[in-house]
Amino acid sequence: MKSLLFPLLRPLVVIFAVLTALTGLAYPAVMTVFGQAVFHRQANGSLVEVGGKVVGSELIGQQFDAPQYFWGRLSATTPNPYNAANSGGSNLGPTNPALADEVKGRIAALKAAGTDVSQPIPVDLVTSSASGLDPEISPAAAAYQVERVAKARHLSPSDVQALVDRYTKGRQFGVLGEPRVNVLALNLALDGKEAD
């Protein structure tokens, strides 16, 4: 029996070693070198620096809850908001009372911060996303917050809206996705800081 298995064992071990070297070592090494050479910024997390200090990423949202800042989408990640190691949605369905409580809580927070909540509120300001990490909001969600931010910063609403318009990105290639505003970039611009 041993003499029958031994001829089969050697090719199996060789194939295992070759495939491990190719898929576990060579391919990741080639992709890492390619990513660093061609897409260096993206491969390193699309980090945003101000004054040589990393203040965030273009790809992961941050918690902003002061009235003088634009707020992003709610994050359902635990234990901390926008926790990239625990990306995921709340999985709350439209009939779940917990979703209604989340929306009511966000409306109360908007109202407490000085936002006029008498107008219809854009859905992305009161619900969390599927990833819990969204760095962007819709132009409607940004426009909804202009009055509050302008008042808190003692600026004219038209100046703040002009900044929102400046940081609004259109659809990719003119057809993919929806127009969006990166909350971190907009808030940095409000602070008068330029990202490096």
N, C-alpha and C positions, 0 to 999 in steps of 0.2 A: 504494500500500500504506500509506504514511504517513497519508494522508487517511482511511483506514478505521480505523486503530488509535487515532488521536487522540481521536475522540469516545468511545471506550471507556476510554481512559486516565484522563480527567478524573473520571468517576464512581468509578473504582476508587481513585484517590488520595483523593478526598473520603470515601469509605466507610472506607478505611484510617485516615484521620486522625480521623474521628468515633468509630470503634470504639476506637482507641487512647486517645482522650481519655476515653471513657466507662469502658472496662474497665481501663485502666492508670492513670488519674488520678482520675476522679470516684468510681468505686466504692470503691477503697481509701481515699480521703479520707473518704467518708461512713462506711464501716465503722470506721475509726480513731476518728472523732469519736463515733460511737455506742458503741463499746467503752469509750472513756475516760469517757463520760458515764454509762453504765448499768452496766458491769462493770469499773470502774476497777482494782480490786485484781487480778482475774483477767487483765485485759488487760496488766497489768504483771508477770505471772509468779507471782502468789500468793506474794510474798516474805514471809519471816518475819523480823521485826526484834526484837532484844533490846537495850534501852538505846540505841535509835536507830541500831544497826548491823545490817545485813543479815547473817543467819547461815545462810540457805538458802531453799529454796522448799518449799511443801507438795506440789509436783508432781514434784520430782526428788529421788531418794534421795541419801544421802551415805554415805561410808565411815566406819563405826564399827567398830573392832576392839579397843578396850580392854575388859577384863573388866567394868568398872563400867557399861558401856553396853549397851543392846539393839542387836543387829546386824540389819541388813536383809537383803534378798535379795542374792545375789551379782550383780555387774554384769559383763557380757561386753564392755562397750565398751572400745575401745582409743584411745589409749595409756593413758588413765587411767580408773579406775572412775567410773561415773556421768557420763560425758562426753556431755552433751546434744547436742553437735555431731556425735556419732558413734553415735547410738542404733541399737541392733540386738541381736539375740540371738546366741548362740554357734552356733546351727544344728547342735548336736551331737545325733545320734540316740541312742536308748536302747541300741543295740549298739556305739556308738563308745567305744573305750577311753579317749579323752580325757575323756568325760563321767564315766566311773567314776573317773578320776584326780582330776577336779574335786571330785566328791563326797567321795572319800577325804581330799583336802586340807582340805576344810571341816570334816569330822568331826574330823580331827587338830587343827585350829585351835580347834574348840569344846572338845575334850578338854584342850588345853594351857591354855585360858582358865579351866578349872575347871568346865566343864559336865559333868554326869553324862550320858554318852552311852550308858548301858545301856538306856535307854528308847527306843522308836521316835522317830526325829527327823522333825519335820514337813518335808515336801519343799521348802517354800519357804526353808528355812534352808541347804539343800545344793545347790540348783540356781539357775541364773540365769533371768531372765525373758526374754520375747520382746523387750522394749524395752531391757533393761539399765538402766532408770532407776527402777524401782519404789520409791516412797517408803514403801510400806506392807507389812506382813506380816500373816499370819493371827493371830487370837487364840491359836491353838494354838502357833504359833512364838514368840509373846511369852511365853506361859505356860511354855514349855519353857526359857526363859532366866531365869525369875524367881529361881530358887535361886542361880545364878551372880551375877547383878546384886546381889541382896540380900546375899550373902556379901561381895562386893567393896566394897559401900558400908556394911557394918555396919548393915544395916536388917533388919527382920523380913520374911520372905517374904510374910506376909499384907499388910503395908503396901505392898510393891512390887506384889503382885497387885491390890490395891485401885486403885493408880495405873493399872495396865494396864486394868482394868475401866472406869475413868473415861475413858480415851482410846480405848476400843474403839467404833468407829462401826458401826452396823447396816447392813443392806441399804438401798440407796437406794429410797425410797418403799415400803419394807417388802418388796420383791420382787426388785429388781435387784441383781446382784452378790453378793458375799459379805461377811460382817463382816470388818473390817480395823482395823489399828492403825497410825497414822502414827509411824514410828520417830523422826523429828526432834522432833515434838511431845512424845513420851513421854520422850526423853532430855533435852530442855529442862526438862520438869517434874521429872525426877529431879535435875537440877542446881539445882532451886529457882528457876528463872527463868521468868518469865511472858513470853510473846510479846506484842509490842505490836500 
